[in-house]
């Protein structure tokens, strides 16, 4: 049965000389794999242009029970086109890498779809100079949709953050999966960051990378399947302010 889909592109892998598999997150079915043309044809070039990481597009898919990969037609752009800025390209790659690693099930979650869509739109529309904290903001808010958001109500001055249980404690637990009190307090302050004010949080590249390391540590603790993020090394070098 042919069904319209609203899609956010994640990553593309080669399937054969003629086709690739495009992983997308859809409003209708969650994570899906779409069969798209590869090679040097006009159709392949157009598909690549419309399905860069975190690009939004609509299509019609042939949905058949028992299939994991679906053929599509009528591919057309949707929303704000992705910016060609190298910085934004790197941020889109990183965000799409994270999502492709974490979102593996074909399960509808419209709130999560709307969040990813709003993030992609915010990145496309924001001035380049205001994007340095986008990836941190994204990871902070994605926690809510994946069920691992810290219990901010347990915070108190001087508390440590228990990363295993996602709560703040007045004294360190027996394990070492914690943020010390100074980092726990910084994490509590960062909860106020959103896509509108993220550019107002001044950080050095060292501070930004330290926060990123801690966020990824927290994600890997709760999602052991989150492996190497290919775009991470490039992302670390992008910001000098």
N, C-alpha and C positions, 0 to 999 in steps of 0.2 A: 504494500500500500504506500502510495506517495504521500509524504507529509512535509509541510513547511517546517524549517528549523531556523532558530536564531542561534548563531554560533559565535564563540570567542576562540580564536586560533591559539593553540598551545605549541605543538612542535610537529615537524614533518620528518618522516624516515623513509628511505627508499625501500620499495617493495619488489620492483622488477624494473627492467629497462623502460617499460612503458608507463608504470604507475608508481605512485608513492602513497603512503598512508598518512593522512593529516589527523592528528589528535585535536579534538575540540571539546570545549565545555558548552553544552547547549541548555537553553531555558527549558526545553521539553523533556530531555532524558538524561541530563548530566553528562558525564564523560562518554564520548563516542569516537569511533575511528571511521574516517571517510576516505574512500578510494578516489584519488585525484590524479590527473595526468602528470607525467614526468617528461623530462627531455627538453628539446628546444622548440617544440611547437608553440604556436600562438596561444592555444588553449592552456598549455602548461605555464607559459610566461604570465598569462593573465591570472591564473590561479595562484601562482607564487606571489604576485603583487597584492592580491586581495587577502592572502592568508599568512602574512607575516605574524610573528609572535604577538599576541594580544590584540590583533586586528579583529574587528567585528564584521560579520557578514551574515547574510541570509541565503538560504538555498532550499531546494526541495530534495528530500532523500527517499530512497526506495527502502522502506522499513519492512523487513521480513523476519518472522520469528526464527530463532536459532542462529542468526548471523551476528558476527562481531564487527564486521566491516561493511559499510553501506555505500552504495553508489549514489551520486548526487547529480543534480542538474540545476540550471537557472541560478548559478552563483552570482551574487550581486553585493556590493558594499553596503554597509549600514553604519550609522553613527559618524563620529569624527574620524577622519583619516589619520593613521599614525604619522607622527612627525619623523622626518629623515634625520633629525639631530643625532649625532653619534652617541651622546649621553643618553638620550631617550631610547635609542635602539638597544643600548646595553641594559637599561632598566627593564625594558619589555622582555628581553631575552631572559634576564634573571627571574622576573616574575612568572613568566611562562614555564621556565624550568622547574620552579618550586611547585607550581600548580600541577604540572604534568607528573611530578613525582608523588604528590600527595593525593590527588583526585583520581582514583583508579576505577571506581565503581560506576556503572551506568545507572545512576540513581538520581531522580529529579530532586533538585533543591533550588527553588526559585529565589529564595532570599540570598543564597550564596551566589547564584548567577547575577543577581542585581548588584551585589557588592563588587564582584569582579568587573562588571560592566561599568560601574561608577568609577572604579579605580582606573580602568583603561581610558575612560573619558577624561578624568582629571589629569592624567599624565599627558594626554594629547593636547589639552587646552592650556596647561600651565606654562608660564614663561620658563625657559630653560634654567635660568638662575634660581628658580624656586623649587627645583626638582631634586636637590641633593639628598633630601631625607625621604623621598618617595618610598623606597624599598623598606625602610624601617617602619614607616607608617603602615604600609601594606601588611607587613608581617605582624605588627601589633594588632591590627583589626581582624586579620584572618583567623587569629586564635579563637575569637568568639564563634565563628561559623564552624570551626572544627572541634569545638567542645573542650578546648584547653585554655580558655581565657583565665588568667589568675583571678582569684577571689580578692578583689581590691578592698572589700570591706574588712578584711583581716589585717590591713596595714596599720602599723603604729610606729612612731618615731623610734629608731634604734632596732627595729625588727629585721630579721633576715628573711629571704624568700626561699622557701622550700620548693625547688623546681619539680621534685617528684610528685608532690601533692598539690602544687599550684596554689599554695597559701603562704601568708606571712606568719612567722613565728617569733615570739620574743626571745627564744633561745635556739641555737643551732640544733638540728636533729642529729641522729647518730651517723647518717650517711653524709657524703660530701657534695651532694648535688644541690648546692645552695648559691644564692647571691649574697655576699656580705652586706652589712647594713647600709653602707654608702651606695652600693649599686642597687640595692632594693629600693632605697629612697629615690634614686634617679629613675628607676623603672616606674615607680608610682607617679612621678611627675610626667613621664612620657605618655601616660595613659590619656592625657588631654590632647595629644596630637591628632589632627585629622588632615584630610587632603587639602583643606582650605588654609590651614595655618602652619602646615609642616615646614614651609620655608622660613618661618620666623624662629625656629629652634636652632640657635647657632651652635655648631659643633666643629671641631677640628677633624681632619681625616682620621687621626688616631682614635678619637672618641667615637666617631661614626662606625669605624671598623670594629671597635671593641663591643659596641652595642649589637652590631650585626652578628658577631661571633656568639654572644650570649643568647640572642634570639634563636640562632640556628642550633645551638646546643640544647635549648629548651624544646624545640621542635623535634630534634632527633631523639631526645629522651622519650617523647610520647609517640613518635612515629619512626621506629627504627628503620623502616624502609626508605627513609629519605637519605639517599646516598650522596655522592659527589654532585655538586651543582656546577656544571661546566662553565657557566658565565661568571662565577664568583671571583676568580682571580682578576679578570678584566674590570669588574665592577669596583674592586678595592682601589684601583689606580685612578678612577675617574674624577675624584673630587679633591681639589687642592685648597678649598676654602671651607 
